[in-house]
Amino acid sequence: MIRRKAHHEDHEDHEDHEDHEDHEDHGDNGGDGGGGDARERHFPERSAGDEHGDLARPVRLAPSDVLSLGLLGIRIRRMRAALSALGISIGILTLILVTGIPASSQRALNLQLTALGTNLLRAQPQPNQRPPVLLPPEAAKMAARIGPVSRTSAVANTHAIVRRSDRTDPNDGLGLSVLAGQNDLLPTVNGRVRSGRFLSSSTDGLPTVVLGHQAAARLGIPRIVPGQQAPQVIIDQTWFSVIGVLDPIPLAEDLDRSVLVGWQAAKQELAFDGHPTVVYVRADEDAMEAVADVLPATVYPQLPGLVQVSRPSDALAAKRAADSTFSALFLGLSGVALLVGGIGVANTMYISVLERRSEIGLRRALGANRRQIRGQFMTESVVLSLLGGVAGTVMGALATIAYVTYQGWPPVIPLTAIVMGTGGATVIGVLAGVYPSVRAARLAPTEALSTA
């Protein structure tokens, strides 16, 4: 009786550990009609490491074996696996794009502002004043008296109309402004001549003009060819020779849409009264706020409140920031894409469990426990999502590099985006595989084999 009781307890331990798979076999042996001698012959006394204890001990799979089992379903159903991973890839690709492109744009802006300088101020009268505010003709020289100021210049709107030919509509100025410009304007705004030359003291009183970048494109004069006759434009009723074309000026975009006439030539030919409409000031970087505070009172002492001062570099930064405001929207879309991809992976794994009931039942019948079944399907889900995440990261990085290279920006892909991409894919794989793996592990061998 003692030996029979010991056998019964050992049988229950083995049955619990193996999820009751071998219950029928032990039950048959325990119900054998041979009496105590038969039991003693079938269950002889053994040491602690007997053969029955070895059978009860679960088989542990190496990580490589678990990975091989997890890849089995992916290898068999490649097209379904690729389509499931595609949703994850699209989400990660969008995540890389919406973080890499703004980062590259910001880096390009920083480099651009470093090259152009952020120490430029622009002073002009408040608009829509009656009567209009007229800055004194010496406004630029007055601003130059401020201690930290290193350079000043000015332009003035002549309100004239420029045309390419006298055959065109006299009221169609192509949206261009005709500005009287001082000779030191270009170094003050950090501009460059693309072709030809800029205004100088030798051309100040002559009917010559320099075209801004957009003005040259609208007038059909992209460049000045040395050795050829200079092209001409008509301003009001006077013909002017084009002697130069400028590169784009990021800190003074209004000059890109302008036709610049010499200060004296504007007075002689266009009835310019000599009052500047915009004064440009270069000052020491550390004293920008102090210069901006005293600049209105310096250029217009009568009513300094009617003069507004702006910093073009701040406007440029604000414009670039406004261009990237859609990043949050696209980031939300990438989150939706990841969610949809995760649902797709979960659906694929669930269908896989239903289709592979015979495989699950056979593995259970051959001794695989529930933990191993769960590990197989969980590994398959994580690998499927991780493959999609890696593919999306690579495609997103390549797309980002291609776009920013086309824009002429330095490529920047934040490390956090890559970590979030691969880490997010792994988390999605775990979450998507929880229910299918648990469902697969709960299938009894007889049920799985009978319904396969």
DRENTORDREN-768057 format. One line per field, with one value per residue (C-alpha): chain; x, y, z; residue in one letter; residue number from 1. Coordinates in Angstrom, 3 decimals. Layout:
REM DRENTORDREN-768057
c <- A;...
u <- X;...
v <- Y;...
w <- Z;...
r <- a;...
k <- NUM;...
***
This chain:
REM DRENTORDREN-768057
c <- A;A;A;A;A;A;A;A;A;A;A;A;A;A;A;A;A;A;A;A;A;A;A;A;A;A;A;A;A;A;A;A;A;A;A;A;A;A;A;A;A;A;A;A;A;A;A;A;A;A;A;A;A;A;A;A;A;A;A;A;A;A;A;A;A;A;A;A;A;A;A;A;A;A;A;A;A;A;A;A;A;A;A;A;A;A;A;A;A;A;A;A;A;A;A;A;A;A;A;A;A;A;A;A;A;A;A;A;A;A;A;A;A;A;A;A;A;A;A;A;A;A;A;A;A;A;A;A;A;A;A;A;A;A;A;A;A;A;A;A;A;A;A;A;A;A;A;A;A;A;A;A;A;A;A;A;A;A;A;A;A;A;A;A;A;A;A;A;A;A;A;A;A;A;A;A;A;A;A;A;A;A;A;A;A;A;A;A;A;A;A;A;A;A;A;A;A;A;A;A;A;A;A;A;A;A;A;A;A;A;A;A;A;A;A;A;A;A;A;A;A;A;A;A;A;A;A;A;A;A;A;A;A;A;A;A;A;A;A;A;A;A;A;A;A;A;A;A;A;A;A;A;A;A;A;A;A;A;A;A;A;A;A;A;A;A;A;A;A;A;A;A;A;A;A;A;A;A;A;A;A;A;A;A;A;A;A;A;A;A;A;A;A;A;A;A;A;A;A;A;A;A;A;A;A;A;A;A;A;A;A;A;A;A;A;A;A;A;A;A;A;A;A;A;A;A;A;A;A;A;A;A;A;A;A;A;A;A;A;A;A;A;A;A;A;A;A;A;A;A;A;A;A;A;A;A;A;A;A;A;A;A;A;A;A;A;A;A;A;A;A;A;A;A;A;A;A;A;A;A;A;A;A;A;A;A;A;A;A;A;A;A;A;A;A;A;A;A;A;A;A;A;A;A;A;A;A;A;A;A;A;A;A;A;A;A;A;A;A;A;A;A;A;A;A;A;A;A;A;A;A;A;A;A;A;A;A;A;A;A;A;A;A;A;A;A;A;A;A;A;A;A
u <- 0.000;2.866;4.375;1.012;0.498;3.955;3.243;-0.071;1.548;4.310;1.699;-0.212;2.951;3.821;0.282;0.185;3.568;2.720;-0.756;-2.445;-1.300;-0.189;-3.095;-4.618;-1.339;-0.667;-4.293;-4.090;-0.962;-2.432;-5.596;-3.766;-5.372;-2.123;-2.252;0.631;3.237;2.405;2.724;6.020;7.337;6.160;7.383;10.510;12.177;14.781;17.051;16.126;17.213;15.116;13.867;10.354;11.691;13.649;10.507;8.621;11.240;10.212;12.457;13.991;14.400;17.454;16.835;17.926;15.275;12.574;13.644;13.623;10.107;9.009;10.334;8.559;5.212;6.871;8.789;5.737;3.379;5.737;3.217;0.868;3.802;5.021;1.589;1.252;4.686;3.847;1.573;4.341;6.804;4.555;4.143;7.872;8.681;6.339;7.874;11.384;10.245;8.387;11.350;14.222;12.972;12.286;15.628;17.425;15.525;16.488;20.137;20.053;18.436;21.091;23.857;22.156;21.715;25.312;26.447;24.106;24.362;21.535;22.629;20.546;17.768;15.143;13.455;10.485;7.470;4.247;1.990;-1.379;-0.614;-2.416;-0.421;2.298;5.430;8.438;11.837;14.474;16.786;19.751;18.083;20.778;23.586;21.736;21.464;25.198;25.906;24.677;27.778;27.351;26.178;28.746;26.957;23.767;21.985;18.523;16.049;12.998;9.907;9.503;6.016;7.009;6.005;8.582;7.900;9.953;8.741;6.799;4.363;2.998;0.184;1.449;-0.400;1.036;4.132;4.372;4.074;7.553;8.689;11.016;13.318;15.933;18.929;22.086;25.433;26.314;23.060;24.470;27.121;24.648;22.078;24.793;23.684;25.635;25.626;24.889;25.976;27.033;27.716;25.954;25.232;28.237;29.222;30.081;26.549;24.625;23.377;22.946;19.734;20.903;19.179;20.014;17.371;16.482;16.340;12.572;12.405;14.937;12.879;9.636;11.255;12.937;16.495;18.091;21.688;23.952;26.229;29.616;30.450;26.826;24.622;22.914;19.175;16.816;13.596;11.246;10.311;7.437;8.547;12.329;14.525;17.042;19.926;20.185;23.740;23.340;21.254;21.307;21.266;18.364;18.681;17.053;17.164;15.630;13.151;11.454;14.630;14.232;11.056;12.568;14.232;16.984;17.758;20.610;19.722;20.561;19.115;15.818;15.756;16.517;14.358;11.565;10.843;12.077;11.859;14.831;12.927;13.881;11.161;13.386;16.646;18.891;21.249;24.058;25.069;27.038;25.271;25.443;23.891;20.985;18.271;19.803;20.160;16.572;15.355;17.023;16.749;13.217;14.104;17.313;15.840;12.587;13.002;9.662;7.451;9.529;6.376;5.548;8.663;8.692;11.880;12.112;14.819;14.681;16.483;13.648;11.103;13.074;13.212;9.480;8.726;10.726;8.999;5.607;6.578;7.194;3.948;2.495;5.048;2.701;-0.086;2.120;3.409;-0.174;-0.717;2.351;0.845;-2.385;-0.389;1.434;-1.887;-3.322;-0.137;-0.320;-3.935;-2.867;-0.143;-2.564;-5.088;-2.426;-1.300;-4.888;-5.622;-2.313;-3.374;-6.635;-4.900;-2.154;-4.269;-2.945;0.651;-0.152;-1.904;0.941;3.564;1.495;1.069;4.822;5.547;5.582;4.119;2.049;4.981;6.758;3.677;3.237;6.900;6.650;3.762;4.978;8.380;6.712;4.692;7.706;9.914;7.180;6.789;10.537;11.125;8.514;10.145;13.617;12.302;10.398;13.464;15.657;13.082;12.387;16.096;16.590;13.510;14.645;18.153;16.738;14.375;16.820;19.504;17.072;16.384;20.089;19.906;22.332;20.742;19.918;18.150;17.636;18.811;15.657;13.551;15.486;15.230;11.530;11.001;12.605;11.477;7.929;7.840;8.984;6.345;3.657;4.803;4.516;1.074;-0.181;1.040;-0.382;-3.877;-2.981;-0.159;-2.349;-5.118;-2.670;-1.294;-4.787;-5.571;-5.640;-3.855;-6.951;-9.086;-6.494;-5.968;-9.668;-10.672;-7.685
v <- 0.000;2.328;1.596;2.045;5.421;6.606;5.609;7.471;10.736;10.470;9.911;13.084;15.229;14.000;14.573;18.209;19.047;17.711;19.323;15.893;14.655;11.225;10.680;7.815;5.903;6.039;5.269;2.070;0.956;1.827;-0.207;-3.378;-6.440;-8.163;-7.066;-5.824;-8.135;-6.794;-3.233;-4.021;-5.544;-2.526;0.110;-1.207;0.918;3.278;6.078;9.793;10.133;7.228;6.861;7.992;11.256;11.922;11.540;13.934;16.630;19.039;19.397;22.849;24.329;26.361;29.953;28.904;26.170;28.634;31.051;28.281;27.287;30.938;31.359;28.239;29.947;32.939;30.712;28.682;31.646;34.264;36.403;36.657;37.458;40.165;41.798;41.697;43.256;45.930;47.771;47.916;49.051;51.921;53.133;53.040;54.626;57.521;57.879;58.134;60.632;62.967;63.102;63.046;65.701;68.410;67.620;68.000;71.207;72.605;71.726;73.443;76.518;76.683;76.428;79.037;81.484;80.915;81.796;84.775;86.137;86.872;90.432;92.202;94.618;96.172;99.486;100.837;103.114;101.662;100.910;102.528;105.815;109.000;110.981;108.433;108.461;109.749;108.774;111.479;111.090;110.701;107.886;105.324;107.697;108.524;104.819;104.415;106.673;103.991;102.537;98.757;99.316;98.208;98.815;100.492;100.942;101.826;101.296;103.289;102.326;104.550;103.180;102.917;100.092;97.969;96.170;94.009;95.850;98.954;96.633;95.125;96.451;99.671;98.785;95.254;95.411;91.601;92.024;93.588;96.614;99.283;100.296;102.989;101.298;102.650;101.389;99.677;97.676;94.330;93.840;95.044;92.351;89.799;89.407;88.158;88.935;85.916;87.550;91.043;93.644;95.669;99.371;101.573;105.230;105.039;103.922;105.797;108.521;106.334;104.536;101.107;98.483;95.278;92.560;90.441;86.688;86.403;89.659;88.325;85.146;87.074;89.472;86.645;87.795;84.935;86.152;88.791;87.447;89.235;90.692;90.951;94.018;94.478;93.691;96.553;97.077;100.024;101.744;104.189;105.732;105.386;102.545;101.120;98.744;95.631;95.329;92.555;89.716;88.760;85.415;84.809;86.829;84.823;87.659;90.204;88.313;91.537;92.357;89.124;90.591;94.006;95.981;98.096;101.518;103.780;106.401;109.382;107.814;107.301;110.972;112.063;109.629;108.510;111.619;109.943;112.280;110.805;109.433;105.795;103.307;100.593;100.977;97.912;97.836;95.416;95.420;93.380;90.138;90.790;94.251;93.461;94.098;97.400;98.595;97.572;99.617;102.884;102.477;103.974;107.090;107.425;107.293;109.131;111.236;113.002;109.934;106.808;104.783;105.006;103.018;99.244;97.218;93.555;90.918;89.063;86.031;85.535;85.701;83.122;80.794;81.278;80.476;77.275;76.372;76.997;74.725;71.901;72.285;69.357;67.058;66.417;65.474;63.052;61.660;60.894;59.239;57.076;56.007;55.042;53.100;51.254;50.428;49.105;47.126;45.637;44.597;43.014;41.019;39.891;38.824;36.912;35.113;34.254;32.789;30.948;29.277;28.134;26.798;25.033;23.136;19.814;20.995;22.193;18.935;16.832;18.800;18.531;14.792;14.395;16.075;19.863;21.686;24.826;27.107;25.898;26.388;29.896;30.640;29.430;31.703;34.649;34.425;34.315;37.448;39.376;38.354;39.306;42.762;43.236;42.425;45.020;47.527;46.982;47.245;50.437;51.945;51.249;52.553;55.612;56.429;56.069;58.180;60.865;60.970;61.174;64.038;66.151;65.623;66.899;69.933;70.512;69.968;67.965;64.578;64.107;60.984;61.163;58.107;58.280;57.708;54.541;53.274;54.116;52.374;49.058;49.174;50.051;47.202;44.779;45.998;45.726;42.191;41.209;42.763;41.314;37.826;37.549;36.314;34.013;32.372;31.823;30.396;28.040;26.872;26.095;23.634;20.066;17.502;15.387;18.452;19.885;16.590;15.758;19.178;19.528
w <- 0.000;0.681;-2.697;-4.421;-2.738;-3.765;-7.343;-7.275;-6.059;-8.641;-11.328;-10.320;-10.375;-13.833;-15.025;-13.799;-15.295;-18.740;-18.875;-18.317;-21.748;-20.503;-18.091;-20.063;-20.330;-16.564;-15.839;-17.883;-16.106;-12.697;-13.428;-14.437;-12.819;-11.870;-8.209;-6.117;-7.759;-11.180;-9.915;-8.279;-11.478;-13.544;-11.049;-9.398;-6.787;-8.285;-7.241;-7.253;-10.867;-12.147;-15.679;-14.837;-13.347;-16.552;-18.618;-16.374;-16.730;-19.619;-22.642;-22.915;-26.413;-27.281;-28.498;-31.985;-31.971;-30.887;-33.627;-36.215;-35.211;-35.280;-38.822;-40.019;-40.609;-42.276;-44.689;-45.597;-46.135;-47.548;-49.416;-46.432;-44.154;-46.561;-46.731;-42.951;-42.463;-45.064;-42.634;-40.047;-42.730;-43.837;-40.272;-39.526;-42.910;-42.125;-38.674;-40.123;-42.761;-40.408;-38.051;-40.542;-42.969;-40.320;-38.650;-41.980;-42.697;-39.301;-39.855;-43.266;-41.687;-38.992;-41.574;-43.736;-40.875;-39.827;-43.338;-43.797;-40.296;-37.890;-37.164;-39.821;-38.815;-41.056;-40.203;-42.141;-41.529;-40.211;-43.200;-43.955;-42.227;-43.281;-44.152;-44.926;-42.785;-44.728;-43.370;-43.810;-46.832;-44.439;-42.450;-43.339;-42.301;-39.088;-38.216;-38.874;-35.892;-33.466;-31.813;-32.444;-36.054;-38.625;-41.928;-43.228;-46.539;-47.840;-50.658;-51.693;-53.615;-56.693;-57.468;-61.124;-63.481;-65.271;-68.548;-70.858;-73.945;-74.863;-76.682;-73.462;-71.280;-69.649;-66.419;-66.122;-63.960;-63.528;-59.759;-59.561;-57.577;-58.909;-56.049;-55.820;-54.225;-52.662;-53.870;-50.574;-50.451;-51.559;-48.835;-46.190;-46.999;-47.765;-51.382;-54.372;-58.085;-60.273;-63.504;-64.562;-61.856;-59.205;-58.968;-58.295;-58.232;-61.922;-62.864;-60.173;-62.505;-65.587;-66.700;-65.556;-63.431;-61.560;-61.428;-58.429;-58.865;-59.428;-61.368;-63.860;-64.353;-64.912;-67.365;-69.270;-68.568;-66.612;-67.003;-68.484;-71.208;-71.362;-74.749;-75.862;-75.874;-72.521;-72.545;-71.836;-69.921;-69.942;-66.665;-67.084;-70.396;-70.035;-71.317;-68.825;-69.535;-67.386;-66.050;-63.472;-62.071;-58.380;-56.627;-54.207;-50.986;-48.166;-45.632;-48.035;-50.181;-51.281;-53.214;-55.213;-56.757;-57.389;-60.128;-58.550;-59.999;-58.980;-56.348;-58.529;-61.695;-59.882;-58.963;-62.507;-64.503;-62.139;-60.069;-56.889;-53.874;-51.974;-48.934;-48.216;-47.414;-45.874;-43.938;-43.494;-40.512;-39.633;-35.963;-33.465;-32.568;-28.832;-29.161;-31.474;-28.892;-27.790;-31.398;-32.188;-29.221;-30.286;-34.058;-34.473;-32.504;-34.501;-38.006;-37.180;-34.027;-34.437;-33.889;-33.281;-32.616;-36.322;-37.280;-37.008;-36.686;-37.631;-37.734;-41.082;-39.700;-37.179;-39.989;-41.964;-38.974;-38.356;-41.979;-41.825;-38.571;-40.177;-43.061;-40.574;-38.605;-40.518;-38.891;-35.951;-38.351;-40.255;-36.970;-36.008;-39.380;-38.802;-35.469;-37.238;-39.822;-37.044;-35.367;-38.615;-39.206;-35.726;-36.314;-39.592;-37.851;-35.133;-37.765;-39.677;-36.552;-35.590;-39.031;-38.855;-35.618;-37.189;-40.287;-38.374;-35.856;-37.130;-36.655;-33.143;-32.272;-33.641;-31.707;-28.541;-29.051;-29.522;-26.189;-26.763;-23.769;-23.791;-23.100;-26.208;-28.367;-27.001;-27.641;-31.239;-32.197;-30.115;-31.810;-35.210;-34.412;-33.101;-36.036;-38.496;-36.945;-36.566;-40.233;-41.139;-38.789;-40.231;-43.778;-42.911;-41.221;-44.243;-46.720;-44.575;-44.290;-48.050;-48.813;-46.358;-47.836;-51.366;-50.509;-48.511;-51.151;-53.779;-51.577;-51.046;-47.277;-45.157;-44.359;-40.680;-39.378;-35.598;-33.707;-31.600;-34.720;-35.562;-31.989;-31.861;-35.196;-34.319;-30.690;-31.671;-34.158;-31.451;-28.998;-31.662;-32.427;-28.767;-28.358;-31.640;-30.747;-27.232;-28.053;-31.003;-29.037;-25.966;-28.137;-29.832;-26.479;-25.149;-27.937;-26.622;-28.821;-29.404;-30.240;-32.616;-34.452;-34.667;-36.125;-38.483
r <- m;i;r;r;k;a;h;h;e;d;h;e;d;h;e;d;h;e;d;h;e;d;h;e;d;h;g;d;n;g;g;d;g;g;g;g;d;a;r;e;r;h;f;p;e;r;s;a;g;d;e;h;g;d;l;a;r;p;v;r;l;a;p;s;d;v;l;s;l;g;l;l;g;i;r;i;r;r;m;r;a;a;l;s;a;l;g;i;s;i;g;i;l;t;l;i;l;v;t;g;i;p;a;s;s;q;r;a;l;n;l;q;l;t;a;l;g;t;n;l;l;r;a;q;p;q;p;n;q;r;p;p;v;l;l;p;p;e;a;a;k;m;a;a;r;i;g;p;v;s;r;t;s;a;v;a;n;t;h;a;i;v;r;r;s;d;r;t;d;p;n;d;g;l;g;l;s;v;l;a;g;q;n;d;l;l;p;t;v;n;g;r;v;r;s;g;r;f;l;s;s;s;t;d;g;l;p;t;v;v;l;g;h;q;a;a;a;r;l;g;i;p;r;i;v;p;g;q;q;a;p;q;v;i;i;d;q;t;w;f;s;v;i;g;v;l;d;p;i;p;l;a;e;d;l;d;r;s;v;l;v;g;w;q;a;a;k;q;e;l;a;f;d;g;h;p;t;v;v;y;v;r;a;d;e;d;a;m;e;a;v;a;d;v;l;p;a;t;v;y;p;q;l;p;g;l;v;q;v;s;r;p;s;d;a;l;a;a;k;r;a;a;d;s;t;f;s;a;l;f;l;g;l;s;g;v;a;l;l;v;g;g;i;g;v;a;n;t;m;y;i;s;v;l;e;r;r;s;e;i;g;l;r;r;a;l;g;a;n;r;r;q;i;r;g;q;f;m;t;e;s;v;v;l;s;l;l;g;g;v;a;g;t;v;m;g;a;l;a;t;i;a;y;v;t;y;q;g;w;p;p;v;i;p;l;t;a;i;v;m;g;t;g;g;a;t;v;i;g;v;l;a;g;v;y;p;s;v;r;a;a;r;l;a;p;t;e;a;l;s;t;a
k <- 1;2;3;4;5;6;7;8;9;10;11;12;13;14;15;16;17;18;19;20;21;22;23;24;25;26;27;28;29;30;31;32;33;34;35;36;37;38;39;40;41;42;43;44;45;46;47;48;49;50;51;52;53;54;55;56;57;58;59;60;61;62;63;64;65;66;67;68;69;70;71;72;73;74;75;76;77;78;79;80;81;82;83;84;85;86;87;88;89;90;91;92;93;94;95;96;97;98;99;100;101;102;103;104;105;106;107;108;109;110;111;112;113;114;115;116;117;118;119;120;121;122;123;124;125;126;127;128;129;130;131;132;133;134;135;136;137;138;139;140;141;142;143;144;145;146;147;148;149;150;151;152;153;154;155;156;157;158;159;160;161;162;163;164;165;166;167;168;169;170;171;172;173;174;175;176;177;178;179;180;181;182;183;184;185;186;187;188;189;190;191;192;193;194;195;196;197;198;199;200;201;202;203;204;205;206;207;208;209;210;211;212;213;214;215;216;217;218;219;220;221;222;223;224;225;226;227;228;229;230;231;232;233;234;235;236;237;238;239;240;241;242;243;244;245;246;247;248;249;250;251;252;253;254;255;256;257;258;259;260;261;262;263;264;265;266;267;268;269;270;271;272;273;274;275;276;277;278;279;280;281;282;283;284;285;286;287;288;289;290;291;292;293;294;295;296;297;298;299;300;301;302;303;304;305;306;307;308;309;310;311;312;313;314;315;316;317;318;319;320;321;322;323;324;325;326;327;328;329;330;331;332;333;334;335;336;337;338;339;340;341;342;343;344;345;346;347;348;349;350;351;352;353;354;355;356;357;358;359;360;361;362;363;364;365;366;367;368;369;370;371;372;373;374;375;376;377;378;379;380;381;382;383;384;385;386;387;388;389;390;391;392;393;394;395;396;397;398;399;400;401;402;403;404;405;406;407;408;409;410;411;412;413;414;415;416;417;418;419;420;421;422;423;424;425;426;427;428;429;430;431;432;433;434;435;436;437;438;439;440;441;442;443;444;445;446;447;448;449;450;451;452
***
